Amino acid sequence: MILYNSFTDWVVAEVLPLQRQNPTWHRLDGQSSGGNRNVVGKFRHANRTWVVHGDTRFDPVVRAYQALRNHVVPDPFVVRPAKVRYCLDLLPQLKMRKAPKYFYIYNGPV
């Protein structure tokens, strides 16, 4: 699996083509429900390596990417502590109100 130098590089190389090839998918793994901790992407951000789980949905990933691309925010993420490690979360203004997170990106091994 390729370790991309940035979130943007990963989205352009992997996520957008996957979404174009599979327009009916809501999640990166193509499943409709259930957890999936399989790593489907890796990128660097904020001096750390981040891994993306398969049950992450396209929508929050693309929202963060568009916010960066359109210069809405300089960084769409907040680093938060998780149970065992750190996770990336969207800035409050980029989240959908009253919706589950659907965004599972954790500080992971290289």
N, C-alpha and C positions, 0 to 999 in steps of 0.2 A: 504494500500500500504506500502510495506517495505521501510524503510529508510536505505540505504546501507552506510557502513562506508567509502567507497571510490568509485570512478569512476570505477576502475578495478573490484571491487566486483559486482557492478551493471551490468557491461557488461558481466561478466562471468555467473552470475546467470540468467539474463533476456534477454539481447540482442542477444548473440550468440545462445542460444537455440531457440529463436524466429526466427532468421534468418535461422537456419537449418530446422525448421518446415515449413517455408514459403519462399522457395528459389526464388520465383518470385516477392516478395515484394521489393520495393525500400525504403519505409518509415516504421517507427515503427508502424504506425496505419493501414498499409495495403492499404491505399487509394492511388490513383494515382495523385490527384490534390486537391487544396483547402487548406486553413489553418485549423489547428486543435490545439487549445490551451489546449486540455485535457491533463492532466498530466499522462504520461505513465511510469515515473521513477523518483526516488529521491535518491540522494546520497550526501555525505559530501565531500567537497574539499575546501582547503584554508580557513579553519575555518568558512565555511558557508554551508548552506543547499541549494542544487540546485534541480530544477525541470526540467524535460525534457518534451517538448511538443510532441504530437503525430505526427506532420508533420516533425519531424526530420528524416533525412535519415540514413540508416545503414552505408553507405560508410564513412562519416566523423567520426562517432562514432568508427567504427572499425579501421580506420586509426589512430586515437588518441590512442586507446587501443594498437595497434601493436607497435606504437612508444614507448609507455611506456614499454611494455613487452620485446621489443628488445633493450631497453636501448638507443634508439636514442636520446631521450630528457628526462630530469628528470621530466618535467611537460609540457604536450602538450597544455596547455591553457594559455590564457591571459584574465584577468578579465577586462571587459570594461563597462563603463556606458551605460545603455539603457535609454529609455524615462522615465521610472518610477523607475526602479531598475537596478541591474547589470546583465550582461550576460557573459557567457563563450564564447570565440572565440578560434579557433585553432591558434597556432603559424603560422606565415607566411609560413614557410617551409613545413607545413603539409597541407596547403590549395591547392585546385586544381585551377590552373590559369584560369581566366575568367569564373569561374563557380559561380552560386549563392551560398549563405551560406549553406542552407539546414541543419543548425545546430542550434537548438532553445532550449538553456538551460539557465534558469534564476534563479537568487537568489530568493528563494521562502520560503513560510511558512513551518514549520515543520509539 
